[in-house]
Structure formats: structure tokens, C-alpha cells
Amino acid sequence: MILKDLLSHPDFDRYDTSSLIRVSAAGAATPAGLAELMSEKLGNPSRSTGYGMTETMAVTSTMSGVIYDLSPKSAGVVSPIIDIRFVDGEGRELPPGSRARSSCAAWCARPGTGKSPRPTRSSSRRTAGCARATWA
């Protein structure tokens, strides 16, 4: 992740970062130890993260501030307009902690997957004004 690489760079401490008031990480899972590294290198700026897929749903969940500090490895709080499930390759819902694909539905969703720039019947469908997209 770029943020972790930046904070770990040997020249990082040569620069004045005291004006930083917010640091956000998104686009990938937050790496282990990033919250601690941010505290070590930056003090206590407001921190946030988000989960989603630009091609289909943009922001599915997000968190910041105290919520981030309590659980920095979490993907955050799911948006109230998003229906998210974790499913196997056949679309069957799986219990928490299982290796799964995320399957999201929302009125703002664009059908499609991260593996293919074009929607496919197996990867997305539109029902009742909502698109459901599934990706690994």
C-alpha cells in the first residue's frame, strides 16, 4: 500500500508533516500495523478508511475517527443504502469468517465485476431498481 510505503521511507522524517490533519486509506485492505505506523510517524491525525469497488459501487462501507481507532482492521460501517452479503462461488451466503466473495446491491450500483469491464449474467443482475454485483 502506498501510504505504508510512504511512512516507511527512509527520508520521511526529513519532511514537516505537522500540518496533516486527516489520513485516509482505501482501495485495498488496510495492512497490519498501519494504524500503529501512522501514530508513530504522524501523531494523531484523523484517520479513515473505506471499502468498495469504484467500477460497481464506489463506497460500500467507511469509518473514521474513534470508530477507526477501535477497529483499524475493519472495513467500516456499511452504508445504509447498501445490501452486502458474503457468498461462495454459487452465490450461497456464508457464515462470518469464511473465505468468501462480497455481493452487494444498491440503487446506485453499476452492474459488473472487477475482473471484467463488461457486466456478465453470472456476475451481476438488476432487480427492483437495484443492481447486485459480486466480486472476489
C-alpha positions in Angstrom: 0.0 0.0 0.0 1.3 3.4 -0.9 0.6 5.0 2.5 2.6 2.3 4.3 5.5 2.7 1.8 5.5 6.5 2.2 5.5 6.4 6.0 8.3 3.7 6.0 10.5 5.6 3.5 14.0 6.4 5.0 13.6 10.1 4.1 10.1 10.5 5.5 11.3 12.1 8.8 13.1 14.9 6.8 9.8 16.5 6.0 7.5 18.5 8.2 4.1 16.8 8.3 2.7 18.7 11.2 0.0 20.3 9.0 -1.6 16.9 8.2 -5.0 16.8 9.8 -6.5 13.7 8.0 -5.1 10.5 6.6 -7.3 8.1 4.6 -6.6 4.6 3.3 -8.8 3.0 0.7 -8.7 0.8 -2.4 -7.2 -2.2 -0.6 -7.4 -3.9 2.8 -5.7 -1.8 5.5 -2.3 -3.5 6.1 -1.5 -4.9 9.5 0.4 -2.3 11.6 -0.7 0.7 9.5 -2.6 2.3 12.4 0.4 2.0 14.7 2.8 3.3 12.0 0.5 6.3 11.4 0.5 7.1 15.1 4.3 6.7 15.3 5.1 8.9 12.3 2.2 11.4 12.3 0.9 11.6 15.8 -2.9 11.7 15.9 -4.4 13.0 12.7 -8.0 12.0 12.0 -7.8 8.6 10.3 -10.3 6.9 8.0 -10.7 4.0 5.6 -13.3 2.8 3.2 -14.3 -0.3 1.2 -15.9 -0.5 -2.1 -15.2 -1.1 -5.8 -15.1 2.0 -8.0 -16.3 0.1 -11.0 -19.5 -1.1 -9.3 -20.4 0.6 -6.1 -17.8 3.1 -5.0 -18.1 3.3 -1.2 -19.8 0.3 0.4 -18.5 1.0 3.9 -16.4 3.6 5.7 -15.2 4.6 9.1 -13.2 7.4 10.7 -12.1 8.9 13.9 -12.8 6.9 17.1 -14.6 4.1 15.1 -11.4 3.6 13.1 -9.2 3.7 16.2 -11.3 1.0 17.9 -11.1 -1.4 14.9 -8.5 -0.4 12.3 -8.6 -3.8 10.5 -12.3 -3.5 9.9 -13.8 -2.4 6.6 -16.0 0.0 8.5 -19.8 0.6 8.8 -21.9 -0.5 5.9 -23.8 2.4 4.2 -27.5 2.2 4.9 -28.2 2.1 1.2 -26.1 -1.0 0.6 -27.1 -4.6 1.0 -23.9 -6.7 1.4 -23.6 -10.4 1.7 -20.7 -12.8 1.7 -21.2 -15.7 -0.7 -19.4 -18.7 -2.2 -18.9 -19.2 -6.0 -22.5 -20.3 -6.4 -24.0 -17.3 -4.6 -24.9 -19.1 -1.4 -24.5 -16.9 1.7 -21.6 -18.0 4.0 -21.1 -17.6 7.8 -18.8 -14.9 9.2 -15.1 -15.7 9.0 -15.5 -17.7 5.8 -13.4 -17.1 2.7 -16.0 -15.5 0.5 -16.9 -13.1 -2.3 -18.7 -9.9 -1.5 -22.1 -9.5 -3.1 -23.6 -6.0 -2.9 -26.8 -4.5 -4.0 -27.8 -0.8 -4.1 -29.8 1.6 -6.3 -26.5 3.4 -7.0 -24.7 0.2 -8.2 -23.3 -0.3 -11.6 -23.5 -3.9 -12.7 -20.2 -5.6 -13.4 -17.2 -7.0 -11.7 -13.5 -6.1 -11.1 -12.4 -9.0 -13.2 -14.3 -7.8 -16.3 -15.0 -4.3 -17.6 -18.3 -5.6 -19.0 -21.2 -6.9 -16.9 -22.0 -10.6 -17.3 -25.1 -12.6 -16.3 -23.0 -14.6 -13.8 -21.5 -11.6 -12.2 -24.3 -9.1 -11.9 -28.1 -8.7 -12.2 -30.6 -5.8 -11.8 -33.8 -6.3 -9.8 -36.3 -3.9 -8.4 -34.2 -0.9 -9.4 -31.1 -2.3 -7.7 -28.0 -3.9 -9.2 -26.2 -6.7 -7.4 -22.6 -7.1 -8.2 -20.3 -9.9 -6.9 -16.6 -9.9 -6.8 -13.8 -11.9 -5.2 
